[in-house]
Amino acid sequence: MIEDLFAVIEDRKRELPEGSYTASLFTHEKGENAVLEKLGEETTELVLAAKDDDHDEMAHESADIVYHLLVLLAMKDVPLEALRDELASRR
């Protein structure tokens, strides 16, 4: 699933389809600062959801974090394998 999402993100980065939120993050329209701000915002929202023990909201905010993290990795040309390898090394 994450591999599929990352492939879509990479495709949006290459093709930059008009009207795509993901593509807009790879342009000067939004850019790196927008991605970094979204990661911070979504992380705060996840913490608040966890404090409220709101499982649905925790899942929603976690998905937002994963999505924006994958966009950042694609933006910085970090392959998904690097993330997978790092996670595997923590077993």
N, C-alpha and C positions, 0 to 999 in steps of 0.2 A: 504494500500500500504506500509506504513512504517512498519507495523507489518510483512508483508511478507518479506520485505527486511531484517529486523532484524532476522527473522527466518532463512533466508539463511546464514546470517553472523554467527549466532550461530552454524548452521550446519557445515560451513567451519571451525569454531573454533574447533569443536569436531572431525571432520573427517580429517582435514588437507590434502585435495586432492592435489596431486602434480600438479604444474602448475597453481594453483589458486593464483591470486594476493591477495585476501582476506585472504586465508590461510597463505600466506607468512608473513602477518602482525602479525600473532600470533606466529611466530617462531623467533628464534634469528637472522634469515636472515634479517629481517627488524625490527620488534619489536615496542615497545611503542614509542621510539624516532621518528621513521619514521611516525607514526600516528600523533604525536604531531606536527612534522614539516609540514606534509601535511595540517593539520588544519590551521596552521599559514599561509602557502603559499596560500591556497585556500581563506582564509579570505582577504588577501591582494589583490588577484585577483578580488574578489567580490567588494571590495571598489573601485578599479580602473574601473571596469565595471560600477559601479553605477555613478562614476564621469563622465564617457563618456555617460551615459544614454543609455547603450547598454543592452536592455532588454533580448535578447537571451543569451548573455554572462552572465548576472546576473543570469538567470535561471540555466545555466550550472554550474557556480561556486557555486551557492547555493546547487545544488544537490551534488556536490563534498563535500561540508561542511557537509551536512546531512549524507552522506554515511560514511565519516571518523569519524563523531561524534558517529554514531551507532557502528562502529567498536570499538571505545574507550570505549563506555559503555559496550559492550560485553567483551572486554578485562579486564575491571575492575569489571566484574560481577554485573553491575548496571542493574536491570531489566527495560525494556521499560516502565513498569507501573510506575516506579518512575519518569520518565520524563513526562509521561502523567499526573500524579497527580500534579506535580509541575506546569505544564502549566495550568491545570484546576484551581489551586489555584490563578492564576493571572487574572481571569475573573473579 
